[in-house]
């Protein structure tokens, strides 16, 4: 039981609705990051696809600065290099991949 909700007993319709919400949110975030890159270009800056780490820093730098010591101290020190690699990918890429995976799982589950 998670947060007082028995996931096994939730209706299939509620689970499908939650899947659509997650799918929409992930693709919306990817679209927002892509639009941010376009707006930077329209503002007169050179065309550049910003990495996720830069966008995260621009949104809330303190949480990004706390991430490295927290991962290295409480999780696994070598995990930071993988997270650093992810932070260097385009900002829109990770939510787009997540949305694609959710869509694929929904398609497989529907069969």
N, C-alpha and C positions, 0 to 999 in steps of 0.2 A: 504494500500500500504506500503510495507516494503522495505526501501532503493531504492525507485523508481521502484520496481518490483511488479506488481500486481500478487500475488500468484494465485489467482483464474483464471487468464488468461494465466498462463504458461502452456505449452503443457504437456500432460501426460508423454510423452517421457522424457522431461527435468526433471520432478519430479521423475520419475523412476531412471534416471541416478544419480540424487542427492542422492536418497535413497541408491543406490549401492555404491556410494562414501563414505557415512557415514558408511554403513555396513562394507566396506573394511577397513576403517580407524579404527573403533572400534576394530575389530578382529585383525588388525595389531598391534595396541597398546597392546592388551592383549597378543599377541604372543611375542612382544618385551619384555614385563615385565617378561613373563615366561622364555624367553631365557636369560634374565639378571640374574635370579635366578640360572639357569643352569651354566652360565659362572662364577658366584661367587663360585659355588661348584667346577667347573673345576679348578679354581685358587687356590684350596687347602683349602678353607674355609669349615666349617661344612654346611651340607644341611639345608637350612632355606628358607622358603617362606617369602619374605620381604613384610611388610605391605605397603599400598599405601602412608601413611604419611612419611615413611622412604624414599621411592623412590622420592617422591615430594621434600623432604628436600635435597636429593642428587642432584636433577636436578636444583632446584631454591628455596633456602631456604627463601629468603626475601619475596616471594609471599606467602609462607605458613605462615610465621610469621605475615604477615599483615592480613591474613584471619580471625583469631579469633577476633581481636578488631573490624574489619569491620562488621562481622556478629553480634556481640553482641551490637554494637553501632547503626548500621543503619538498621538491619533487625529485628531479634528477639533473645533476649539473650538465651532463652532455645533451640534455634535451634543449638547452638554450640555443645551440647552433642550428637545430632544425627550426625552431621558432624564428630565429634571426633570418634564416633563408626564406621563410614564409613572409616575413615583414618586408622583404625586398622585392616581392612579386607585385604586379599591378594591383591597386586597391580594389578594382572591380572584379578581379579574377577569382578570389576566394569565395565571395558570396555567389558568384555565378556558378562555380563548380558545386557549391553546396546546394543551390537550387536545382541544378541538373541532377544531382544524386537523389534529392528528395523526389523529383519528378520520375526518375527511373524506378525508385522503390515503390512509388504509388502505382506505376504502370505494371510492375511485376506482381504486386500485391492484389491488383484488381483481377488478374487472371485466375 
